[in-house]
Amino acid sequence: MKKDKLLMTPGPTNVPYKVREAMARPMIHHRTDEFEFYFTSMNENLKKVFQTDNHVLTLASSGTGAMEAAIVNTFSPGDKVLIANTGVFGDRFVKIATKFGLDVITMDVPWGKGVTGHHITQILDSQDGKNIKGVFVTHNETSTGVANDIQSIGEALKDRDCLFIIDAISSLGGMDVKTDEWGIDIVIAGSQKALMLPPGLAFISISDRAWEAIERSTFPKFYFDFLAYKKSLEKNTTPYTPAVSLIVGASQALQMLIEEGLDNIFDRHENLGKACRAAVCSIGLELFAEEDMASDLITSIKAPEKIDIEKVRKILNLDYDIMIAGGQQQLKGKIIRIGHMGYVDGFDLIKTLSALEKALMQVGYDIELGTSISAAQNILKY
Ligand SMILES: Cc1ncc(COP(=O)(O)O)c(C=O)c1O
């Protein structure tokens, strides 16, 4: 019997039935009161989830499009920026900023390790740190399973004249992001991860200070010109034809998040993270991310010696209909990543662990069935 795939990946993630149902309703026109109702509801709840009074723009784009848009809207050629390169997605900021001719200072962090305010301060106080106009950090570095310490970085940047931009593409809606309290000027989120939506939307919050920089930016832009989005947002509408069905879905998904309550959501993810880490360690697997910076939304696990970990993933997918992720770039074949973000509970994790045990056994890993499940059950609350 074939069942729907269980997506235990860092995105796309499982989409709740209520959201799928909302998106399947007959199409509506975007210049109507009905669309305005969904758009307004989405925007009000986005502010709550972003924990901000700032405008939150909605772009028809994946996360990378919003990363590029943040750079071309906020900076000008030659501007000096500092980028924490903690994995594939920190590196993506480096690649985009370099391509557009920014003067990029890269802080290279060994993959599996994270950054804190202390690391950022060291660079800003060095000779290299003079005249930096923006600091970029990935919140949840999905490629390595590390959660960088955004709160302490916000604190370190508090009285400095530079913008703080974070990629919260995979964290927003699963981990605490106190946009205003932590002084984050630009927060970028993606629809297909903790926000429980299909791919296709990116959300971006922009502080007053960042809007001033946006007014000064000289890069050419048209479709992703933030000033056009702001002008329309102030009239409860969009500059161009929006992704209507995704916005209707987003209004439903955000409503579900608000009903669950942000603190409960963060607690659920924290609990899933703890349970997953304890479970995989109980069967002798080793974690890839440094212990005190491990993400609660995704667990990265080193491939045990002599085990074909890609085969394990294939068995999970083809025999048990459970998708987990492999390693990216230099981590290909070296790690697996279990996503537990968004519409996921403890029983989804238990199912994944039981399939993982079976698959590991099939490829010759020595394991006593049930060990990781028992370890997880002892921690799981949800
Ligand atoms: C942390 C992070 N940043 C950026 C991206 C890129 O987003 P997208 O694939 O939606 O363009 C991803 C996607 O996996 C991500 O996890």
The ligand as an SDF file (V2000), in Angstrom:
LIG
                    3D

 16 16  0  0  0  0  0  0  0  0999 V2000
   18.6090   28.3460    5.5560 C   0  0  0  0  0  0  0  0  0  0  0  0
   18.2190   28.3650    4.1230 C   0  0  0  0  0  0  0  0  0  0  0  0
   18.5120   29.4630    3.3910 N   0  0  0  0  0  0  0  0  0  0  0  0
   18.1940   29.5440    2.1010 C   0  0  0  0  0  0  0  0  0  0  0  0
   17.5620   28.5110    1.4510 C   0  0  0  0  0  0  0  0  0  0  0  0
   17.2470   28.6390    0.0020 C   0  0  0  0  0  0  0  0  0  0  0  0
   15.8840   28.7250   -0.1550 O   0  0  0  0  0  0  0  0  0  0  0  0
   15.1560   28.2990   -1.5120 P   0  0  0  0  0  0  0  0  0  0  0  0
   15.5540   26.8980   -1.8280 O   0  0  0  0  0  0  0  0  0  0  0  0
   13.7130   28.4420   -1.1250 O   0  0  0  0  0  0  0  0  0  0  0  0
   15.5690   29.2680   -2.5590 O   0  0  0  0  0  0  0  0  0  0  0  0
   17.2480   27.3570    2.1560 C   0  0  0  0  0  0  0  0  0  0  0  0
   16.5860   26.2280    1.4780 C   0  0  0  0  0  0  0  0  0  0  0  0
   16.8130   25.0760    1.7270 O   0  0  0  0  0  0  0  0  0  0  0  0
   17.5800   27.2850    3.5280 C   0  0  0  0  0  0  0  0  0  0  0  0
   17.2920   26.1940    4.2570 O   0  0  0  0  0  0  0  0  0  0  0  0
  1  2  1  0
  2  3  1  0
  2 15  2  0
  3  4  2  0
  4  5  1  0
  5  6  1  0
  5 12  2  0
  6  7  1  0
  7  8  1  0
  8  9  2  0
  8 10  1  0
  8 11  1  0
 12 13  1  0
 12 15  1  0
 13 14  2  0
 15 16  1  0
M  END
$$$$
